[in-house]
């Protein structure tokens, strides 16, 4: 895997704290201005490693393949639906224009947008729970939302999805 572009920003106000974050395709490392070049090299390498570990931990193993996605759905169906909501098939699809995922209850198929491959695992789990709930309740009425809210992080995941959609200008919705 190629090394990301790194931008080091030094600050005279920063005393000890070193931090890093992604800004598009660039990793920004924030350092105290007093650090030496060798300390900078050490901390850039350390922060790249920490950032990669953090991002890897957040991602769901279900992003690897359609089979892994189906396995995750089975786990979620057992946990939140007493195994009453198992899809006939589920697959990753190219990015959808207006949705994160979709479900066809008649043939029990679920399609998940590739845009969700890099979201934290708990967000992908929410989307899967949402689509699994459609296998029992096709619409978005009260009964449907009662099923979805069995997933404890549903409200937080909705906010996360709304935020990334708004930031990217995608206009994607839940429904």
C-alpha positions in Angstrom: 0.0 0.0 0.0 1.4 3.4 -0.9 2.4 5.8 1.7 -0.1 8.7 2.1 1.0 12.3 1.5 2.0 13.8 4.8 1.8 17.5 5.8 3.5 18.6 9.0 2.2 21.7 10.7 4.2 23.1 13.6 2.8 25.5 16.2 4.6 27.6 18.7 1.5 27.4 20.9 1.6 23.6 21.0 3.8 22.4 23.8 3.8 18.6 24.0 0.7 17.3 22.2 1.2 15.5 18.9 -1.9 14.6 16.8 -2.8 13.5 13.3 -5.9 13.4 11.1 -6.9 12.9 7.5 -7.7 15.8 5.3 -8.7 14.3 2.0 -5.8 12.3 0.7 -3.3 13.9 3.1 -2.4 13.0 6.6 -1.9 16.2 8.7 0.5 15.8 11.6 0.4 18.6 14.2 3.7 19.1 16.2 5.2 21.6 18.6 7.5 24.0 16.8 10.4 23.2 19.2 10.7 19.5 18.0 13.9 18.5 16.2 13.8 16.9 12.7 14.6 13.5 14.2 11.8 13.9 16.7 9.6 14.9 13.8 10.5 11.8 11.8 9.8 9.6 14.8 6.4 11.2 15.5 5.3 11.3 11.9 6.0 7.5 11.6 4.3 6.9 15.0 1.2 8.9 14.1 0.8 7.3 10.7 0.9 3.9 12.4 -1.6 5.0 15.1 -4.0 6.4 12.5 -3.8 3.3 10.4 -4.5 1.1 13.4 -7.4 3.2 14.4 -8.9 3.2 10.9 -8.4 -0.6 10.6 -10.2 -1.2 14.0 -13.1 0.9 13.0 -13.8 -0.9 9.7 -16.0 -3.9 9.6 -14.7 -7.2 8.3 -18.0 -7.4 6.3 -16.5 -4.9 3.8 -14.2 -7.6 2.4 -16.8 -9.5 0.3 -20.4 -10.3 -0.3 -19.9 -13.6 1.6 -18.6 -11.6 4.6 -21.5 -9.2 4.3 -23.9 -12.2 4.4 -22.1 -13.6 7.5 -22.5 -10.3 9.3 -26.2 -10.1 8.4 -26.7 -13.6 9.9 -25.0 -12.4 13.1 -27.2 -9.3 13.3 -30.3 -11.3 12.4 -29.6 -13.7 15.3 -28.9 -10.8 17.7 -31.7 -8.4 16.9 -34.4 -10.4 15.0 -34.3 -13.9 16.6 -33.2 -15.2 13.2 -36.5 -14.1 11.6 -34.8 -11.7 9.1 -32.3 -13.6 6.9 -31.8 -12.3 3.4 -31.7 -14.7 0.4 -28.8 -12.7 -0.9 -26.8 -9.5 -0.1 -24.2 -7.9 -2.2 -22.0 -4.8 -2.5 -23.1 -2.6 -5.5 -21.6 0.5 -7.2 -22.5 3.7 -5.3 -26.2 4.4 -5.4 -27.3 7.9 -6.3 -29.9 8.5 -3.5 -29.5 5.6 -1.0 -27.0 3.9 1.2 -28.7 0.5 0.6 -31.9 -1.0 -0.6 -34.0 -4.1 0.0 -36.5 -6.0 -2.0 -38.7 -7.9 0.5 -40.4 -9.9 -2.2 -37.3 -11.8 -3.1 -35.4 -11.1 0.2 -32.4 -9.4 -1.5 -30.3 -6.5 -0.1 -27.9 -4.3 -2.0 -25.4 -2.2 -0.1 -23.6 0.8 -1.7 -19.8 0.7 -2.0 -19.8 4.1 -0.3 -20.2 2.2 3.0 -17.1 0.1 2.7 -15.0 2.5 4.7 -17.4 3.6 7.3 -17.0 2.4 10.9 -18.3 -1.1 11.5 -21.1 0.1 13.8 -22.4 2.3 11.0 -22.4 -0.5 8.5 -24.2 -2.7 11.1 -26.9 -0.1 11.5 -27.5 0.0 7.7 -27.7 -3.8 7.7 -30.1 -3.8 10.6 -32.2 -1.2 8.8 -32.4 -3.4 5.6 -33.0 -6.6 7.6 -36.0 -4.9 9.3 -37.4 -4.4 5.8 -37.6 -8.1 5.4 -40.2 -8.1 8.2 -41.8 -4.7 7.7 -41.6 -3.2 4.1 -42.4 0.4 4.9 -41.0 3.0 7.3 -43.8 3.0 9.8 -43.8 2.7 13.6 -43.4 -1.1 13.6 -40.4 -0.8 11.3 -38.6 1.8 13.5 -39.3 -0.3 16.6 -37.3 -3.1 14.9 -34.5 -0.8 13.8 -34.2 0.8 17.2 -33.3 -2.6 18.7 -29.9 -1.7 17.4 -28.5 0.5 20.3 -26.4 2.8 18.1 -29.1 3.5 15.5 -29.6 7.2 16.3 -25.8 7.8 16.3 -25.4 6.0 13.0 -28.2 8.0 11.4 -26.4 11.2 12.4 -23.1 9.9 11.1 -24.6 9.0 7.7 -26.4 12.4 7.5 -23.1 14.1 8.3 -21.0 12.4 5.7 -23.7 12.7 3.0 -24.0 16.5 3.7 -20.2 17.0 3.8 -19.8 15.2 0.5 -22.8 16.8 -1.1 -24.3 13.4 -2.0 -27.9 14.1 -0.7 -28.3 10.4 0.3 -31.2 9.5 2.5 -32.3 6.7 4.8 -35.4 5.9 2.8 
